[in-house]
Amino acid sequence: MAQPVALLPAPQSLSQAEGGFTLTATSGIFVPPGDSGARNAADRLIDLLSRTGGPKLSVTSGGTVRFERITGLPAEGYRLRTSANGATISASNDAGLLYGAVTLWQLASAGEASPFIPAVTIDDAPRFKWRGLMLDSARHFQSPAFVKRLIDAMAANKLNTLHWHLVDDQGWRIEIPKYPRLTSVSAWRRPATAPGAPALPVIGGFYTRAQIRDVVAYAAARGITIVPEIEMPGHALSAIRAYPRLGMGVPIPPGTESDWGVFPWLYNTDDATFTFLQDVLDEVMALFPSRYIHVGGDEAVKQQWAASPAIQAKMKALGVTSEDKLQSWFIQRIGRYLAAHDRRLIGWDEILDGGIMPDATVMSWRGLDGAVAAAKAGHDAVLSPAPTLYLDNRQGVSAAEGTGRGNLITLATVYGFDPAPASIPAEQQRHILGLQGNIWAEHLRNESLVAAAAFPRGAAIAELGWSSGKRDFGDFVRRLAPQMQRLSKLGIEPSAAVFRPVARLAPDGDGAKVILSGQSDLPVRYTIDGTLPGPASPLYSGPVTLKMPARLRAATMLDGAALPGAIDLPLTPGSIRRRDDTQLKLCSQGIALRLADDAPAREPRAALMIDVANPCWIYDAAPMDGVRSIAVSVGQVPFNFQIGADKDKIRFRPPATPAGEIEIRDGCDGARIATLPLAPAALRPGITRLTAPIAPLKGDHDLCVTYTAKGVNPLWAVSAVQLVTAP
């Protein structure tokens, strides 16, 4: 019986037969003479096989792999037939030929020089026309080489749209020769640090016009359209930093560009400002052939407009009765300019406020309400709701996770998203163009963090956008494992969170009680002798008590092999009484983030989980028998958050000493049982370990960790809590 194939996204129709053929370097590829689209698909197949350990093919006159163009197949659709005689890829357009090549590549198991291709018949086409990721290069710059690797990974999953967020308050990333200060000034910033901490190096960068043309062409050859985004009227600080005349004349405090949050600096509505924006858009349209141009439109805090006599006079002259309606006028004016150049405006769902042009497209991020409203009003929409499709949210609960938003958005959460919700009536579903995952990069400061945020959750988005059959997460996970290996070979290292076992440790007499959990529902095996688990290692089936000292290694298994994400933990009396920042619970989820420590300047830096609005942690069920002291490892980070009046709601107990103290309570409303002065850590960059005696307690207790302070800057964050027993 034929072995099942592991394709991702799942094709619409697949049937298998016995037999197949072996793909070798001599197989060759036939391309119809003069068919540039088929030649491009062949080149992509050659490149994918070569980069992932497969045979090195070439185009020949009588190849075993054949491309052919036929009529009648859907846009982006293809037909793939493989048998003992070879493979034939048929399609009606270039994208279909390309996707057929991607499927054949997946059938050729990664890493085999002469892979066996099973006999299959596949008829396939996408469910949605917009299947995308958004890359935020404004908050942290990524190299052109990385952007190309991300494009490769997208193409390998049949994603077809890269929304490129090139402009925001923190940075301007696109070269505009007429306005050189946009990049000479606003492409660079010095990251914020806590008061008294050493300065960090200036960071930034921008893309030249030549680099952008190169990336756009690279994407097009892989079936991907790049949709550029130039934010307006808000998220405009970088432009106003470079050219203050574009704003309302409100001074920008030094270092503001290194803050996070929602800024009040907006473009003004002068004709000269619209000339600037039109000049920028002229450059953008010359570089990006995309029909859609994204203009942002979100989070435009209008305090400065409300306080500006010039803006108020403009509103009166226009007969506009509110600042929201003035934004509508602003966006519609830009929309008309784009329409005059045969482009379509797309923006975040706030562009609905006050009315928009009939042909404008809405990207719905504040839940699905924007998409519902847009579809009912006859506008096309792209689904991109927070938090489910915001890929900077963490996807695992261990210290192996990087920095980002503190919400837990697992692979299963993304895979469970419904891109055709019942809240949108059936007759209006045609307005849903598709869906998109957003890789916001405020806290993804390097390319490896961006890659891990994007995948494998980007593969789930790809399947939601492509496949229309019944979803089965277990089946998806099994097909995902080989796809992650392929992506790794293409230079994008996916997060292993879905396969990483999570261990909870606690004392159990003289031993260590171990509870393992995971996201994949695949079996987990473990060892205590230091070896990597294999198919004969003990199968974890429930809590187990192990003798100490020991070395616990655990791995999720698939077909007898350990998957990425295996853990390796010491089991000692100390390790089972320690919790790191991801194992502690936040007391609340107001503004939950996992932030990078502000030191040292050279990586790596500690990652610290904190609710910026309420810095408070709980060591739940802390085993207090025999505990005589406590050690708390802390780091300080700057309060660089633009949260408006909410900043005044952050409260601390008054400090007893100038630097403040860490306080440990038996429950957050309970008695204080330990105090750790922060003075030793106040002037030290990086992580500092503080120790103090603790009141003796019996049994398990929920320990509440807070600190005293006179204000919000710096923020103290807990890296780990260690309970110390009597010697």
N, C-alpha and C positions, 0 to 999 in steps of 0.2 A: 504494500500500500504506500502511496506517495506521502512523503513527509510534508506537514503543513508549512507554508511559507510565511515569513514574518515581514510584511510590508507595512510601511507607515508613511502617510496615512492609509487607512484601509481602503482598498479599491471598491468601487460600486458593485462590480461583478467579477468574480474569480472562479474558475473551475480548473481542477488539476487532473492530469492523466499520468499514466505510467511513462517512465522514460524521460528523455531530455537530451542535452548535449553538453559537452565540456568546452568551455570558453578558454582559448589559449591565445598566445601572442600571434599565432598564424591564422587565427579565425578571420580577421579582417572585417571591415565595415563597408557596405555599399551605400552610396548616396546618389540619388538621381542627379544627373548632370545639370548644372546651373541652378540647383535648389540651395540657396544660401541658408535658408532656415534649417533644412535637413543637415547641411554641413555643420552649422553651429551646434545642433543637437549631438551630432557625431563627435565633434570636438569636446563637448562637455562630458560625454560618456568616456572618451579616452582619458580626459583629465581626472575624472572621479575614480576610475579604476586604477590609474597610475598612482594617485595620492593615497589610496587606501590599500595598497598591497596587491592589487589585482594584476592581470596581464596587461602588457603594453601593446594596445591595438593600433592599427593604422587604417586609413581609408584606402580601399582597393576596389578594383572593378568587379570582383566576384565575391564579396564578403559573406561570411556566415550570418552576420548581423545586417539586416536590411531596413532602411528607412523608405517609406513610401507615403506620398500625399494622396489622399482620397477625399471625396466630397461627402457631406452629410453628417459628419461627427460634430458634437457640440464644441463651442469655443473652449479651448484648453483641454479638451477631451482627447483620448487616444485609444487605440486598440493594440494589444501586445499578444502575439502568438509565438510560443516557443515549442519546439519539438526536437526530435533527433536530427532534423535538418538545419536547425539554427533558430534565429529569432527574427520576427518581422514587426516593426513598429509603424503603425499607420495613424495618420492624423490629418485634420483639415486645415490646421494652422500651425504656425511655428511653435507656439507654446505647447500644443499637444505633443508634437514630436519631442520637445525637450522633456516633458513629463514622462513620456514613454521611456526615454533614455534613463531618467532617474529611477524608474521602477526596475528596469533591467539591471541597473547597477546594484540596486538593493538585493535582487535575486542572486547576484554574484557575491557570495559571502565575503565580507571584508577580510583581507589578509591572505587570501588563497591565490597563488599565482596561476592556477588552472582550475577555476571553480566549475562545479557541475551546476548547470542551469536546468531546473526541473521543467517538465512540460506543463504549460499553463495557457489558459485563454483568459485574457483580462479585457474587459470593456469598462472604461473609467472616464469620469468627468467630475469637476468640482461642484459642490452644492452652492457655494457663494462665490461671487466674483472678487470680493475684497477679503484677502486673507493676509493679515499683516502683523508687523511689529513696529513699534515706535522706538527709535533710539534717541536718547537725550544726550547730545554732545555739547549742550550749552553749559550745563552744571559742571561736568567734567569732560575734558576733551579726550577723544579716542583717535588713534592714528589712522590714516587712510588704509594701512595694511590690515588693521583690525576690522575696520568697516567691511573690507572685502571678505575677510574670513566669516564675519557674521552673515554677509550675503550668501556665501557658499552654504552655510548651515541652513539658512532660510530656504534656498533652492533645493537642498537635499530633503526638505520636508514639504515641498510644493507650496510654500508661502510665496505670495506674489507682490506684496506691497511693503516697502520700507518708508515709513513716515519719519523724516529726519528733522528733529527738533534742534534747529541751528542757532536760535536766538532766545535768550531769557535774561533775567535781571543779572545773573552772575557772569554771563559771557556772551560775546558775539563771535561766531565762528566762521562766517562766510566773508571772503574778500570782496569789497566793493570799492574799486579804484577811485571813484569820485569822492568817497568819504573815507580817507585812509585812517582816521582816528578810531573808526569802529574796531579795527583790528590792532592798531598800534597801542591803543589805550585799553579797550574793553575786551580784548581777547585774553587778558592777563589779570591775575589777582594774587594776593597773598592770603592763604587760608587763615582763618581766625584761630587764635589761641587763647587760653585762659590767662587772666591777669598775672603778669610776672613770668609767664612761661617763655622759653626761647622762641624767637620768630621762626616760622617755617619758610621754606623757599617759595618763591613766586611760581605759580603753576599756570598753565593755559596752553593756547595754541589756536590756530585757525586753518581753514582749508583754502588754498589758493584756487583760482578759477581752473587752472590746469588739473589740479588734483580732483576737483569736483567733476569735471568733464570725464576724467578717467574712471572715477567711481561710478558715475551714472552709466557709462558705456559698459563697464564690467557687470553692473546689475542687469542692464537690458539684455546682455548676452545670456543671462541666466533666468530670464523670464520675470524679472523684478522691476517694477516701476518705483522710482524714488519720488515721494511727495514731500517737498520742502515746506517747512513751517517758519514763518516770520511773524512773531507775536505782536499784537496790537489790539486795543490801545494800551492795555496793561502789560506787565512783565517787560517794561520798556527801560529799565534802569541802565542797561548796558549802552543803549543808544544815547540816552540823556547824559550819561557820564562823559561820553565822547563829544557830544554836541548839546550843551545845556539849553540852547535856544529851542530845542524840541519839547522841553517840558514846561512846567508852570513857574519856573524860577525858584522853586523850593530847594534850598541847599541840600546836598547829599553829604552826610557825615562820612569822614574817612573810614574806609573798611566796610561800608554798608554792602558792597558787592559780594562780600564773603558771608553774608547772612543767608539764612534759609527762611522760607515762609512766603507770605503774600505782601508785596510791597505797595505803597501808595503812589509811587511815581508813575504817571500816565503821560502819553503824548498829549500835547495841546492840539487844538483844532484849527490852527492857522493854516492858510493856504501854503505857506512855505514848508510846513511840516508834511502836508500831503504831497508836495513836490518831492521832498526827501523820500517818503514812502514809495512813491511811484518810481523814482529813480532806482531804489532798492529792488522793487518788484521787476523792473525792466531787466536788471542783471539776473535776478532769480529765474525769470522766464527764459532768458537766453541760455542759461545753464541746465535747466531742468525741463525736458519736454513733457512732463506729466500734465495731463489735462487738469488735474486738481492742484490748487495752491492753498495751503493751510495758513490761515491768518490768526490762529489762536482765538482771541476774544474772551478768554476765561479770566476769572478772578481779578476783574478790573475794579479795584477799590477806588471809589470816586470822591474821597474826601477833598483832594486837591482841586478837583473840578468844582466841587460845591463851594470852595472857599475862594475861587478865582473870579474877580470881577470880569475879566476878559471872557472867560468861559460862560459866565452867566449872561453877558451881553450877547454872545453868540447864540445861546439858547433862545433868548428873546427874539433875536433877528430871524431865527429859523422857525419860530413858533413851537419850539420843543418845550414840553412841560416838565421833564425830569431828566436827570443825568443818565438813567437807563435808556431813555429814548434818544438821548444824544449819542450814546454808544451805538444804538441801532442805526442812526443816521451815519455815523462814522464808518461802520462796517459796510453799510449799503453803498456808500460812496466808493469804498475800495472794491466792493463786488462789481460795481459797474465798470470800473477801470479794468478789472480782470476780464470781465465779459467782452469788453471792447477788443481784447487781445485773444479772444477765443479760449479763455480759461474759465474754470469753475471754482468758485469760492467754497472752501470747506472750513469749518471752525468748530470749536468746542461748544457744548450745548447752550452756553450762555448767549450765543448769538441769536437764539430764539426770542430772548427778552426784548420786547419792543418791536418785534417784527423783522423779517429778513426777506431778501430777494427770492423770487419763486424758484430759481434754479440752484439755490444754495444747499449744500449738504451739511448735515449735522453729525458731529462725532459725540456720542452720548457717553459722558464719563460720570455724571452724578447719578449713578444707578441707571435704570432703564427709562426713567421718566422723560428724558430728552428725546430718546428714540421714539417713544410712544407718541409724544406731542408732535414730533417732526413727521412721522408717518401719517398721523391723522390729518395733518395739514398739507399732505402731499409732497413732503420733502424726503429725499433719500437720507438714509442714516447709516452710520457705522457704529456697531456696539463696542464700547471700550470701557465698561463700568468699573469704577473703584468700589471695593478693593479687589474684587475677584480677578480682574485682568490687569491689575497694577503689579508688575513683576518685580518691583523693588521691595515688595513685602517678603519677609522671610518665608522659606518653604520647609524648614526643618526646625527642630527644637534643641539642637546640640551646639556645642562650642565650635564645631566645624563650620557652622554657618558664618557668612561674612556680615558686613554691616548692611543696614537698610531699615525699612519700616518694620515696626514690631508686630504688626498683624501676622497671623499664621495663615498663609494661602498655599496650601499643599498642592501637589500635582493632581490629586484626586479632586480637590476643590475646583481647580480650573477645568478639569475634564468633565466635571458635573455641570458646568455652565450650559444653559439652554439658549442657543442663539436664535431660537424662534419661539419666544415666550408667548403664552396665551394672552398676555396683556396687550399684545398687538393683534388686532383682528386679522383674520385670514386674508381678507381682501386688501389689506395694507401691508402684508408681509413682503410684497414685491419691492417695497421701498427700503428694505433692509439689505444693504449691499454686502454686508458681511461683518467681520469682527476683527479686533486688533488687540494685542497685548502691548502694554506700555512699559518700557524700561527707563523709568525716571532715574536719574543718576546723581541726585544730591549727595547720597551716601554710598554710591558705588564709585569709589575714587580711582579704581584701576580696571584694566581690561579683563582680568580674570574674574573679578566680581561681576562685571557686566555679562560675561559669557555664562556664568553659573546662574545668574538671574534669568537670562533669556531661555536657557534650555536646562532640563527637558520640558519645562512648561510651555515653551514655544511649540514643541511637537504636539502637545495636547491641543493648542489653539489651531494648529494646522489640521488636525483630524476633525475638529469641530467645524472648520470652514470647508473642508473637502468632502468628508464622508457623510452619507445620509442614512446609513443603516443603524440598527440598534447598538447602543454603546455598551461595552463590557470592559470595566476598568482592569480586571484581571487579565483579560486577553490583550488589552492595550499595553500593560506593563511587560508582558512577555515579548511583545513585538518591539517594545522600546529598548530593551537591553542591547540587542545588536545595533540598533540605530545610534545609541549613545557611543558605542565603540567607533562607528563610522564618523560621527561628529568630532570625536577626539582626534582622529587621524586628519580631519580637515582643519584642525587648529582651534576648535572651540571645545573647551573642556566643560561638559555639563555638570551641574550639581548632582551629587550622589545621594541627596537627602531621601529620595524615595526608597533607596535600598539600604540606608544606614540604620543599623539597629540602635535603639536608644536604651541605655541602661540606667536603672534606678537602683542605687545601692543603699543598704542599711545594715546595722548590726543585727545579728541573730545568734545570741549566746557568744561563743568564741569564733563564730564564722561570719561570713558575709552573705546576706540575703540579696539575691540578684533577680531583678524583674526586667525582662527585655520586651521591647515593643518595636513596632515599625509601621511603615505606611503601605507596604506593597502586598501584604497577605501571603507572601512567599515564605517558604520554610527558612528558619534561622538555625544554624549549627554553631557550636562553640567548642573551644578548647581551653584548658588551663595550664598547658605545658609550654606555651609560647609559640606553638606552630599555627600556621594559617588553617582555619577550618576547611575540611574537605568532605566528600560524600559519606565517609565513615565516621565523622566526628559526631558527638552527641547531638541529638535533635532537641532544640529547646521547645518545651511543651507547657511550661508554667514556671512559677517562681521556684528557684533552686538555692539552697544554702551550700556555700563552698568554703573549704578550709582556707585559712590565711597563714602566711602570705601566698599569693598566687598571681598569675598573669592571665587575665581573661581576654580572650580574643573571640569575636563573634562576627559572623558574616551571613548575609542573606544569600540563599542558594537558588540557582536556576539550572536545571538539567545537570546537576552534580558539580557545578562550578561556582566558586565564590564570585559575587558581583561587586562592583565598586562600592566603597563606603564601609568596609570592614572596620571594626573598632578594636582597640588594643588598650586595655586598662589594667593598672595595678590594683590588686585587692590587698589592702593593708588596713589596720585599725584607723589610720589617719584618712585614707582615701574614701572610706565609706562614711566619714563624718564631714565631708567637704561638698559644697555646692558652688558651681561657677555661676556666672551671671545669667546663663540660659536655663540653669536648673532652679534658680530662685524664681519666685513668682513676683510679678509686679503687683502692687496694691491696687492699681487702677490702670486704665488704658487710654488716658486722655490724649497724650501725644507720645505714644510708645515708639521708641526708636532704638536701634542698636548702632551706637556711634563709635567712631574711631577715636581713641585717645589722641591728644594733640602732641604727643611726643613718643618716641624720638622722631627727628626729621626723616631719618632713613627707616624704611620698612624693615620688619613688620611692627605694627602697633597693635596694642590690645583693642579688642572690641568690647563695648560696654552697653548692656541693656539698661534703659532708663525710661521712665515716663517723665518727660521734660516738665509737664504740668504738675507733677506730684512725685518727686523723687522718694520712693518708698519701696522696700523689698521685703518679701516674706520667705523665710526658711521654714517650709511647712513640715510638720511631723519631725522636728529636730530631735534626735535621740539624746536626751540630756543626762541619762544615767552616767555618773562618773565624770561629767564634764566640769572642769574647773576654770577654764579660760577660753577666750574666743579671739580669733584672728580675722580681721577684715581687710582685704586687699582693695584699695581704692585708687581711682584716678580722677583727675579733674579735666573737664572740658569747658569750652567757652559757652556762655549763653548767647548764641548768635541766631536768634529766632525772631522773625517779624510776626508776632502774633497779636499785635494791637493791645487792646485793653485787657485781654486775657492774661497778660504778663502780671498785672496787678493782683490777680487772683491767686498767684502762687505764694504760699505762706510757709514759713519755717518757725520752729520754736526759737526763742532768742538764745544766742550762744552764751556760755559761761566764760569762754576765753576768746581772745581776738580771732583766732582761726576757726573756731567752732569745734563741734564734737560729733562723732558718730554715736548714736544712741541705740541700744538694743532693748526691746521691750518684750515682755511675755504676752504676746498679742498686741495689736496696734493700739488698743485702748487700755492695755495692762500696765503693770508696774515696770519701771526701768530697772533692768538687771545688769547692765554693763554700760560703761562710757569710755569711748576711745578718743582722746584729743586728736584733732586733725593737724596740729602744729607741725609734727614731723613730716607730713606730706605736703604742707602748704607751698613750700618753695622747691619741691622736688618734681621734675617732669617725670612722666611715666607712671608706673604703678608702685604704690607704697603699701607695705604690709604693716598694719597696726595691730597691737595685741593688748589685752586687758583681762583681768579676772572677771568672772561672771558668777552671779549668785547661783548656788547649787539648786538644781531642780531634779525631780524624778519623772521618768517616763518621757513621752513625746510631747513636744510643745511647738506651737507656731511662733517663731521668733520674728519680730518686726524690726526692720533696720531702717532708720532715718538719720538725718543729720540736722544740726542747728546751724543757722546762718543769718546774717544781716540782710542778705539780698540774693538775687538769682545768679550773679556772676562772681566766681565760677560755679558751675554745676559739679557736684561730686557724684561719682557713680561707682557702684560696687562691682568689682571684678570677681571676687570669690569670698566665701565665708567658710572658715575652718573651725570646727569644734575641737578643743584640745582636752583630752582626758588626763587624769592625774597619773604621774609616772608610776 
